[in-house]
Amino acid sequence: MKKVNIALVRLLQFLVMVLFVFIVIVYFGALLLLPLDAVALLIKLLGAIGLHGFIGALVAVPVVGYLCLIVYKTPGLCKMVIDTGIDLVNTGFVRVKAFDEILVAVKA
């Protein structure tokens, strides 16, 4: 029965690790995809008012680049966003390591 409990704890530890890895990948992936999505939406918007897609892209890319520059120059905003992601990583690491104490208790 002890081996079943150890295997169950290891399985849950693995699932928690996979969950936190997924959350961190989604968080940082969203940070990368938001500007690209804004460009795509602006191109569609400019296409809806009659501009060709190429011309819309020539207008949308600098506009989104300028918005990203404003976000970058906002004091503390980029650091806060990155620190939030790092906190997610640290929280996941702590939660995965917490299973080691449970594993010691199960083995005893």
N, C-alpha and C positions, 0 to 999 in steps of 0.2 A: 504494500500500500504506500510505503514511503516513496518508492520510485514513481508511482503515479502522481503523487503530490508534487514531487520535484519537477516532473515533466509538465504538470499543469502550471506551476509557477513560471517555468521557463517559457512556456507557450504564451502566457499572459504578458510576460516581460517583452517578448518579441512583438506581440501585437501592439503594446504601448509604444515601443520604439518605432514601429512602422507608422503608427498614427501620427506621432510627432514629426517624423521625417516628412510625411505627406503634408502636414500643416505648414512646415517651414518651406517646403518647395512651392506650395500654393501661395504663400505670403510673398516670397521673393519673386515668384513668377508673375504675380499680379502687379508688382512694382515695375516689372519690365514690360508687361503687356498693356498697361494703361495708356502710355503715350501712343503706342501703335494703334490701339483702338480709337483713340481720339483722332488720329490722322485718318483712319478709315471712315469714321463718322463724318468728319469735315469734308472729305472727298465726296461722300454720298450726298451731304447737304448741298454742297456746291453743284453737284450734278443735278440735283432736284431743281435748282433755280436756273439751270440752263448752261452751266459751264462744263466743258469737256473734262473727263477724268484726269487727263494729264495736266491740264491747267489747274484743276482743283488740287492736285497733288503738289504742284509748284506753289500754291498758296497755303495749303494745309500744313506742310512740313515746317516752314518757318514759323507759322503761328504756334504750333505745338512746341517747337523748339524754344520759342520765346516764353511760353507758359512754363516749360520745364526750367528755364533760366530763372524765372521769378520764384519758383518753388525752391530752387537751389540757393538763391540769394536770401531767402527768408531765414532770419537768424534762428538757429536751433531746430528747424523743421526736419532737415535731412538727417541730422544726428538723432533726433527723436525716433524717426521712422526706422533707421538702421538699428538703434538700440532696442526697439520693440522686437525686431526680428532676432537679435542676439538673445534677448530675454526668453523668447520662445525656445531657442536652442538650449539655453541653460536650464529652463524648466523641464524640458524633455529629458535632458541628461540626468537631472536630479530624480525625476520620476522613475527612470529606468534603473538607476542605482539603488533606489528604495527597495526594489525587488530582491536585491542581494541580502538584505537583512531578513526578509521573509524566508529566503532560501536557507539561511543559516538556522533559523528557528525550525524549519521543516526537517532539516537533516538531523537536528539534535533529538 
